[in-house]
Amino acid sequence: MLEKGLNPRLPYDTLKMDLVDKHPTASSFKIMLDKQRHHANRFMQDYFKYAKERWDKSHKPPDFKIGDLVLVSTLNLNNIKGPKKSKDSFERPFMIKELHGPNAVQLELTG
């Protein structure tokens, strides 16, 4: 198949359509494969809808304002010396200086 420019990616793609007409088992296999693919696709769409509804029900968008005090997580700060176990989880509160979108802020680190 590769010499003819066809690169099969799924089992469905490897079935030759002319074999479906020649052999009854290939025809029933194609029908079964189509039903399973349709069922899996429907199940995934239902799950995505359920997950979105569940997320939207409990998710609250952040409401940062200039002048609010926020804590900075030290999870990704590697410049703090000492064992990780004894590090504080958050640094002291810093004031928000500018907003850069709904989740990104610029902090005033001095003061």
Phi and psi in radians as a Rosetta constraint file:
Dihedral C 1 N 2 CA 2 C 2 CIRCULARHARMONIC -1.184 0.35
Dihedral N 2 CA 2 C 2 N 3 CIRCULARHARMONIC -0.530 0.35
Dihedral C 2 N 3 CA 3 C 3 CIRCULARHARMONIC -1.223 0.35
Dihedral N 3 CA 3 C 3 N 4 CIRCULARHARMONIC -0.309 0.35
Dihedral C 3 N 4 CA 4 C 4 CIRCULARHARMONIC -1.723 0.35
Dihedral N 4 CA 4 C 4 N 5 CIRCULARHARMONIC 0.102 0.35
Dihedral C 4 N 5 CA 5 C 5 CIRCULARHARMONIC 1.532 0.35
Dihedral N 5 CA 5 C 5 N 6 CIRCULARHARMONIC 0.152 0.35
Dihedral C 5 N 6 CA 6 C 6 CIRCULARHARMONIC -1.774 0.35
Dihedral N 6 CA 6 C 6 N 7 CIRCULARHARMONIC 2.155 0.35
Dihedral C 6 N 7 CA 7 C 7 CIRCULARHARMONIC -1.996 0.35
Dihedral N 7 CA 7 C 7 N 8 CIRCULARHARMONIC 1.673 0.35
Dihedral C 7 N 8 CA 8 C 8 CIRCULARHARMONIC -1.220 0.35
Dihedral N 8 CA 8 C 8 N 9 CIRCULARHARMONIC 2.366 0.35
Dihedral C 8 N 9 CA 9 C 9 CIRCULARHARMONIC -1.994 0.35
Dihedral N 9 CA 9 C 9 N 10 CIRCULARHARMONIC -0.423 0.35
Dihedral C 9 N 10 CA 10 C 10 CIRCULARHARMONIC -2.167 0.35
Dihedral N 10 CA 10 C 10 N 11 CIRCULARHARMONIC 2.762 0.35
Dihedral C 10 N 11 CA 11 C 11 CIRCULARHARMONIC -1.003 0.35
Dihedral N 11 CA 11 C 11 N 12 CIRCULARHARMONIC -0.541 0.35
Dihedral C 11 N 12 CA 12 C 12 CIRCULARHARMONIC -1.089 0.35
Dihedral N 12 CA 12 C 12 N 13 CIRCULARHARMONIC -0.620 0.35
Dihedral C 12 N 13 CA 13 C 13 CIRCULARHARMONIC -1.236 0.35
Dihedral N 13 CA 13 C 13 N 14 CIRCULARHARMONIC -0.433 0.35
Dihedral C 13 N 14 CA 14 C 14 CIRCULARHARMONIC -1.398 0.35
Dihedral N 14 CA 14 C 14 N 15 CIRCULARHARMONIC -0.245 0.35
Dihedral C 14 N 15 CA 15 C 15 CIRCULARHARMONIC -1.266 0.35
Dihedral N 15 CA 15 C 15 N 16 CIRCULARHARMONIC 2.235 0.35
Dihedral C 15 N 16 CA 16 C 16 CIRCULARHARMONIC -1.461 0.35
Dihedral N 16 CA 16 C 16 N 17 CIRCULARHARMONIC 2.266 0.35
Dihedral C 16 N 17 CA 17 C 17 CIRCULARHARMONIC -1.177 0.35
Dihedral N 17 CA 17 C 17 N 18 CIRCULARHARMONIC -0.496 0.35
Dihedral C 17 N 18 CA 18 C 18 CIRCULARHARMONIC -1.285 0.35
Dihedral N 18 CA 18 C 18 N 19 CIRCULARHARMONIC -0.412 0.35
Dihedral C 18 N 19 CA 19 C 19 CIRCULARHARMONIC -1.235 0.35
Dihedral N 19 CA 19 C 19 N 20 CIRCULARHARMONIC -0.490 0.35
Dihedral C 19 N 20 CA 20 C 20 CIRCULARHARMONIC -1.069 0.35
Dihedral N 20 CA 20 C 20 N 21 CIRCULARHARMONIC -0.644 0.35
Dihedral C 20 N 21 CA 21 C 21 CIRCULARHARMONIC -1.342 0.35
Dihedral N 21 CA 21 C 21 N 22 CIRCULARHARMONIC -0.472 0.35
Dihedral C 21 N 22 CA 22 C 22 CIRCULARHARMONIC -1.502 0.35
Dihedral N 22 CA 22 C 22 N 23 CIRCULARHARMONIC -0.541 0.35
Dihedral C 22 N 23 CA 23 C 23 CIRCULARHARMONIC -2.214 0.35
Dihedral N 23 CA 23 C 23 N 24 CIRCULARHARMONIC 2.212 0.35
Dihedral C 23 N 24 CA 24 C 24 CIRCULARHARMONIC -1.169 0.35
Dihedral N 24 CA 24 C 24 N 25 CIRCULARHARMONIC -0.517 0.35
Dihedral C 24 N 25 CA 25 C 25 CIRCULARHARMONIC -1.170 0.35
Dihedral N 25 CA 25 C 25 N 26 CIRCULARHARMONIC -0.667 0.35
Dihedral C 25 N 26 CA 26 C 26 CIRCULARHARMONIC -1.126 0.35
Dihedral N 26 CA 26 C 26 N 27 CIRCULARHARMONIC -0.646 0.35
Dihedral C 26 N 27 CA 27 C 27 CIRCULARHARMONIC -1.133 0.35
Dihedral N 27 CA 27 C 27 N 28 CIRCULARHARMONIC -0.792 0.35
Dihedral C 27 N 28 CA 28 C 28 CIRCULARHARMONIC -1.189 0.35
Dihedral N 28 CA 28 C 28 N 29 CIRCULARHARMONIC -0.611 0.35
Dihedral C 28 N 29 CA 29 C 29 CIRCULARHARMONIC -1.138 0.35
Dihedral N 29 CA 29 C 29 N 30 CIRCULARHARMONIC -0.701 0.35
Dihedral C 29 N 30 CA 30 C 30 CIRCULARHARMONIC -1.120 0.35
Dihedral N 30 CA 30 C 30 N 31 CIRCULARHARMONIC -0.734 0.35
Dihedral C 30 N 31 CA 31 C 31 CIRCULARHARMONIC -1.109 0.35
Dihedral N 31 CA 31 C 31 N 32 CIRCULARHARMONIC -0.775 0.35
Dihedral C 31 N 32 CA 32 C 32 CIRCULARHARMONIC -1.118 0.35
Dihedral N 32 CA 32 C 32 N 33 CIRCULARHARMONIC -0.717 0.35
Dihedral C 32 N 33 CA 33 C 33 CIRCULARHARMONIC -1.139 0.35
Dihedral N 33 CA 33 C 33 N 34 CIRCULARHARMONIC -0.706 0.35
Dihedral C 33 N 34 CA 34 C 34 CIRCULARHARMONIC -1.105 0.35
Dihedral N 34 CA 34 C 34 N 35 CIRCULARHARMONIC -0.729 0.35
Dihedral C 34 N 35 CA 35 C 35 CIRCULARHARMONIC -1.118 0.35
Dihedral N 35 CA 35 C 35 N 36 CIRCULARHARMONIC -0.750 0.35
Dihedral C 35 N 36 CA 36 C 36 CIRCULARHARMONIC -1.161 0.35
Dihedral N 36 CA 36 C 36 N 37 CIRCULARHARMONIC -0.692 0.35
Dihedral C 36 N 37 CA 37 C 37 CIRCULARHARMONIC -1.144 0.35
Dihedral N 37 CA 37 C 37 N 38 CIRCULARHARMONIC -0.727 0.35
Dihedral C 37 N 38 CA 38 C 38 CIRCULARHARMONIC -1.124 0.35
Dihedral N 38 CA 38 C 38 N 39 CIRCULARHARMONIC -0.739 0.35
Dihedral C 38 N 39 CA 39 C 39 CIRCULARHARMONIC -1.094 0.35
Dihedral N 39 CA 39 C 39 N 40 CIRCULARHARMONIC -0.794 0.35
Dihedral C 39 N 40 CA 40 C 40 CIRCULARHARMONIC -1.117 0.35
Dihedral N 40 CA 40 C 40 N 41 CIRCULARHARMONIC -0.710 0.35
Dihedral C 40 N 41 CA 41 C 41 CIRCULARHARMONIC -1.126 0.35
Dihedral N 41 CA 41 C 41 N 42 CIRCULARHARMONIC -0.761 0.35
Dihedral C 41 N 42 CA 42 C 42 CIRCULARHARMONIC -1.112 0.35
Dihedral N 42 CA 42 C 42 N 43 CIRCULARHARMONIC -0.735 0.35
Dihedral C 42 N 43 CA 43 C 43 CIRCULARHARMONIC -1.099 0.35
Dihedral N 43 CA 43 C 43 N 44 CIRCULARHARMONIC -0.747 0.35
Dihedral C 43 N 44 CA 44 C 44 CIRCULARHARMONIC -1.125 0.35
Dihedral N 44 CA 44 C 44 N 45 CIRCULARHARMONIC -0.726 0.35
Dihedral C 44 N 45 CA 45 C 45 CIRCULARHARMONIC -1.106 0.35
Dihedral N 45 CA 45 C 45 N 46 CIRCULARHARMONIC -0.722 0.35
Dihedral C 45 N 46 CA 46 C 46 CIRCULARHARMONIC -1.106 0.35
Dihedral N 46 CA 46 C 46 N 47 CIRCULARHARMONIC -0.713 0.35
Dihedral C 46 N 47 CA 47 C 47 CIRCULARHARMONIC -1.175 0.35
Dihedral N 47 CA 47 C 47 N 48 CIRCULARHARMONIC -0.721 0.35
Dihedral C 47 N 48 CA 48 C 48 CIRCULARHARMONIC -1.076 0.35
Dihedral N 48 CA 48 C 48 N 49 CIRCULARHARMONIC -0.687 0.35
Dihedral C 48 N 49 CA 49 C 49 CIRCULARHARMONIC -1.135 0.35
Dihedral N 49 CA 49 C 49 N 50 CIRCULARHARMONIC -0.762 0.35
Dihedral C 49 N 50 CA 50 C 50 CIRCULARHARMONIC -1.100 0.35
Dihedral N 50 CA 50 C 50 N 51 CIRCULARHARMONIC -0.793 0.35
Dihedral C 50 N 51 CA 51 C 51 CIRCULARHARMONIC -1.114 0.35
Dihedral N 51 CA 51 C 51 N 52 CIRCULARHARMONIC -0.682 0.35
Dihedral C 51 N 52 CA 52 C 52 CIRCULARHARMONIC -1.156 0.35
Dihedral N 52 CA 52 C 52 N 53 CIRCULARHARMONIC -0.755 0.35
Dihedral C 52 N 53 CA 53 C 53 CIRCULARHARMONIC -1.090 0.35
Dihedral N 53 CA 53 C 53 N 54 CIRCULARHARMONIC -0.723 0.35
Dihedral C 53 N 54 CA 54 C 54 CIRCULARHARMONIC -1.171 0.35
Dihedral N 54 CA 54 C 54 N 55 CIRCULARHARMONIC -0.728 0.35
Dihedral C 54 N 55 CA 55 C 55 CIRCULARHARMONIC -1.134 0.35
Dihedral N 55 CA 55 C 55 N 56 CIRCULARHARMONIC -0.805 0.35
Dihedral C 55 N 56 CA 56 C 56 CIRCULARHARMONIC -1.126 0.35
Dihedral N 56 CA 56 C 56 N 57 CIRCULARHARMONIC -0.523 0.35
Dihedral C 56 N 57 CA 57 C 57 CIRCULARHARMONIC -1.189 0.35
Dihedral N 57 CA 57 C 57 N 58 CIRCULARHARMONIC -0.631 0.35
Dihedral C 57 N 58 CA 58 C 58 CIRCULARHARMONIC -1.868 0.35
Dihedral N 58 CA 58 C 58 N 59 CIRCULARHARMONIC -0.131 0.35
Dihedral C 58 N 59 CA 59 C 59 CIRCULARHARMONIC -1.523 0.35
Dihedral N 59 CA 59 C 59 N 60 CIRCULARHARMONIC 2.316 0.35
Dihedral C 59 N 60 CA 60 C 60 CIRCULARHARMONIC -2.093 0.35
Dihedral N 60 CA 60 C 60 N 61 CIRCULARHARMONIC 2.119 0.35
Dihedral C 60 N 61 CA 61 C 61 CIRCULARHARMONIC -1.147 0.35
Dihedral N 61 CA 61 C 61 N 62 CIRCULARHARMONIC 2.558 0.35
Dihedral C 61 N 62 CA 62 C 62 CIRCULARHARMONIC -1.195 0.35
Dihedral N 62 CA 62 C 62 N 63 CIRCULARHARMONIC 2.568 0.35
Dihedral C 62 N 63 CA 63 C 63 CIRCULARHARMONIC -2.177 0.35
Dihedral N 63 CA 63 C 63 N 64 CIRCULARHARMONIC 1.233 0.35
Dihedral C 63 N 64 CA 64 C 64 CIRCULARHARMONIC -1.381 0.35
Dihedral N 64 CA 64 C 64 N 65 CIRCULARHARMONIC 2.526 0.35
Dihedral C 64 N 65 CA 65 C 65 CIRCULARHARMONIC -2.306 0.35
Dihedral N 65 CA 65 C 65 N 66 CIRCULARHARMONIC 2.693 0.35
Dihedral C 65 N 66 CA 66 C 66 CIRCULARHARMONIC -1.112 0.35
Dihedral N 66 CA 66 C 66 N 67 CIRCULARHARMONIC 2.281 0.35
Dihedral C 66 N 67 CA 67 C 67 CIRCULARHARMONIC 1.765 0.35
Dihedral N 67 CA 67 C 67 N 68 CIRCULARHARMONIC -0.209 0.35
Dihedral C 67 N 68 CA 68 C 68 CIRCULARHARMONIC -1.188 0.35
Dihedral N 68 CA 68 C 68 N 69 CIRCULARHARMONIC 2.640 0.35
Dihedral C 68 N 69 CA 69 C 69 CIRCULARHARMONIC -1.721 0.35
Dihedral N 69 CA 69 C 69 N 70 CIRCULARHARMONIC 2.284 0.35
Dihedral C 69 N 70 CA 70 C 70 CIRCULARHARMONIC -2.293 0.35
Dihedral N 70 CA 70 C 70 N 71 CIRCULARHARMONIC 2.668 0.35
Dihedral C 70 N 71 CA 71 C 71 CIRCULARHARMONIC -1.621 0.35
Dihedral N 71 CA 71 C 71 N 72 CIRCULARHARMONIC 2.556 0.35
Dihedral C 71 N 72 CA 72 C 72 CIRCULARHARMONIC -1.846 0.35
Dihedral N 72 CA 72 C 72 N 73 CIRCULARHARMONIC 2.202 0.35
Dihedral C 72 N 73 CA 73 C 73 CIRCULARHARMONIC -1.252 0.35
Dihedral N 73 CA 73 C 73 N 74 CIRCULARHARMONIC 2.442 0.35
Dihedral C 73 N 74 CA 74 C 74 CIRCULARHARMONIC -1.750 0.35
Dihedral N 74 CA 74 C 74 N 75 CIRCULARHARMONIC 0.250 0.35
Dihedral C 74 N 75 CA 75 C 75 CIRCULARHARMONIC -1.044 0.35
Dihedral N 75 CA 75 C 75 N 76 CIRCULARHARMONIC -0.752 0.35
Dihedral C 75 N 76 CA 76 C 76 CIRCULARHARMONIC -1.778 0.35
Dihedral N 76 CA 76 C 76 N 77 CIRCULARHARMONIC 0.152 0.35
Dihedral C 76 N 77 CA 77 C 77 CIRCULARHARMONIC -1.501 0.35
Dihedral N 77 CA 77 C 77 N 78 CIRCULARHARMONIC 2.026 0.35
Dihedral C 77 N 78 CA 78 C 78 CIRCULARHARMONIC -1.761 0.35
Dihedral N 78 CA 78 C 78 N 79 CIRCULARHARMONIC -0.024 0.35
Dihedral C 78 N 79 CA 79 C 79 CIRCULARHARMONIC -1.578 0.35
Dihedral N 79 CA 79 C 79 N 80 CIRCULARHARMONIC 0.035 0.35
Dihedral C 79 N 80 CA 80 C 80 CIRCULARHARMONIC -1.537 0.35
Dihedral N 80 CA 80 C 80 N 81 CIRCULARHARMONIC 2.146 0.35
Dihedral C 80 N 81 CA 81 C 81 CIRCULARHARMONIC -1.370 0.35
Dihedral N 81 CA 81 C 81 N 82 CIRCULARHARMONIC 2.789 0.35
Dihedral C 81 N 82 CA 82 C 82 CIRCULARHARMONIC 1.770 0.35
Dihedral N 82 CA 82 C 82 N 83 CIRCULARHARMONIC 3.012 0.35
Dihedral C 82 N 83 CA 83 C 83 CIRCULARHARMONIC -1.174 0.35
Dihedral N 83 CA 83 C 83 N 84 CIRCULARHARMONIC 2.539 0.35
Dihedral C 83 N 84 CA 84 C 84 CIRCULARHARMONIC -1.074 0.35
Dihedral N 84 CA 84 C 84 N 85 CIRCULARHARMONIC -0.566 0.35
Dihedral C 84 N 85 CA 85 C 85 CIRCULARHARMONIC -1.094 0.35
Dihedral N 85 CA 85 C 85 N 86 CIRCULARHARMONIC -0.578 0.35
Dihedral C 85 N 86 CA 86 C 86 CIRCULARHARMONIC -1.630 0.35
Dihedral N 86 CA 86 C 86 N 87 CIRCULARHARMONIC -0.023 0.35
Dihedral C 86 N 87 CA 87 C 87 CIRCULARHARMONIC -1.281 0.35
Dihedral N 87 CA 87 C 87 N 88 CIRCULARHARMONIC 2.564 0.35
Dihedral C 87 N 88 CA 88 C 88 CIRCULARHARMONIC -1.266 0.35
Dihedral N 88 CA 88 C 88 N 89 CIRCULARHARMONIC 2.562 0.35
Dihedral C 88 N 89 CA 89 C 89 CIRCULARHARMONIC -1.246 0.35
Dihedral N 89 CA 89 C 89 N 90 CIRCULARHARMONIC -0.518 0.35
Dihedral C 89 N 90 CA 90 C 90 CIRCULARHARMONIC -2.381 0.35
Dihedral N 90 CA 90 C 90 N 91 CIRCULARHARMONIC 2.625 0.35
Dihedral C 90 N 91 CA 91 C 91 CIRCULARHARMONIC -1.511 0.35
Dihedral N 91 CA 91 C 91 N 92 CIRCULARHARMONIC 2.968 0.35
Dihedral C 91 N 92 CA 92 C 92 CIRCULARHARMONIC -0.981 0.35
Dihedral N 92 CA 92 C 92 N 93 CIRCULARHARMONIC 2.848 0.35
Dihedral C 92 N 93 CA 93 C 93 CIRCULARHARMONIC -1.193 0.35
Dihedral N 93 CA 93 C 93 N 94 CIRCULARHARMONIC 2.406 0.35
Dihedral C 93 N 94 CA 94 C 94 CIRCULARHARMONIC -2.062 0.35
Dihedral N 94 CA 94 C 94 N 95 CIRCULARHARMONIC 2.658 0.35
Dihedral C 94 N 95 CA 95 C 95 CIRCULARHARMONIC -1.538 0.35
Dihedral N 95 CA 95 C 95 N 96 CIRCULARHARMONIC 2.452 0.35
Dihedral C 95 N 96 CA 96 C 96 CIRCULARHARMONIC -1.361 0.35
Dihedral N 96 CA 96 C 96 N 97 CIRCULARHARMONIC 2.198 0.35
Dihedral C 96 N 97 CA 97 C 97 CIRCULARHARMONIC -1.685 0.35
Dihedral N 97 CA 97 C 97 N 98 CIRCULARHARMONIC -0.768 0.35
Dihedral C 97 N 98 CA 98 C 98 CIRCULARHARMONIC -2.498 0.35
Dihedral N 98 CA 98 C 98 N 99 CIRCULARHARMONIC 2.692 0.35
Dihedral C 98 N 99 CA 99 C 99 CIRCULARHARMONIC -1.835 0.35
Dihedral N 99 CA 99 C 99 N 100 CIRCULARHARMONIC 2.336 0.35
Dihedral C 99 N 100 CA 100 C 100 CIRCULARHARMONIC -2.187 0.35
Dihedral N 100 CA 100 C 100 N 101 CIRCULARHARMONIC 1.181 0.35
Dihedral C 100 N 101 CA 101 C 101 CIRCULARHARMONIC 1.712 0.35
Dihedral N 101 CA 101 C 101 N 102 CIRCULARHARMONIC -3.090 0.35
Dihedral C 101 N 102 CA 102 C 102 CIRCULARHARMONIC -1.270 0.35
Dihedral N 102 CA 102 C 102 N 103 CIRCULARHARMONIC -0.457 0.35
Dihedral C 102 N 103 CA 103 C 103 CIRCULARHARMONIC -2.058 0.35
Dihedral N 103 CA 103 C 103 N 104 CIRCULARHARMONIC -0.162 0.35
Dihedral C 103 N 104 CA 104 C 104 CIRCULARHARMONIC -1.858 0.35
Dihedral N 104 CA 104 C 104 N 105 CIRCULARHARMONIC 2.299 0.35
Dihedral C 104 N 105 CA 105 C 105 CIRCULARHARMONIC -2.353 0.35
Dihedral N 105 CA 105 C 105 N 106 CIRCULARHARMONIC 2.749 0.35
Dihedral C 105 N 106 CA 106 C 106 CIRCULARHARMONIC -1.875 0.35
Dihedral N 106 CA 106 C 106 N 107 CIRCULARHARMONIC 2.277 0.35
Dihedral C 106 N 107 CA 107 C 107 CIRCULARHARMONIC -1.809 0.35
Dihedral N 107 CA 107 C 107 N 108 CIRCULARHARMONIC 2.676 0.35
Dihedral C 107 N 108 CA 108 C 108 CIRCULARHARMONIC -1.632 0.35
Dihedral N 108 CA 108 C 108 N 109 CIRCULARHARMONIC 1.811 0.35
Dihedral C 108 N 109 CA 109 C 109 CIRCULARHARMONIC -1.460 0.35
Dihedral N 109 CA 109 C 109 N 110 CIRCULARHARMONIC -0.278 0.35
Dihedral C 109 N 110 CA 110 C 110 CIRCULARHARMONIC -1.679 0.35
Dihedral N 110 CA 110 C 110 N 111 CIRCULARHARMONIC 2.697 0.35
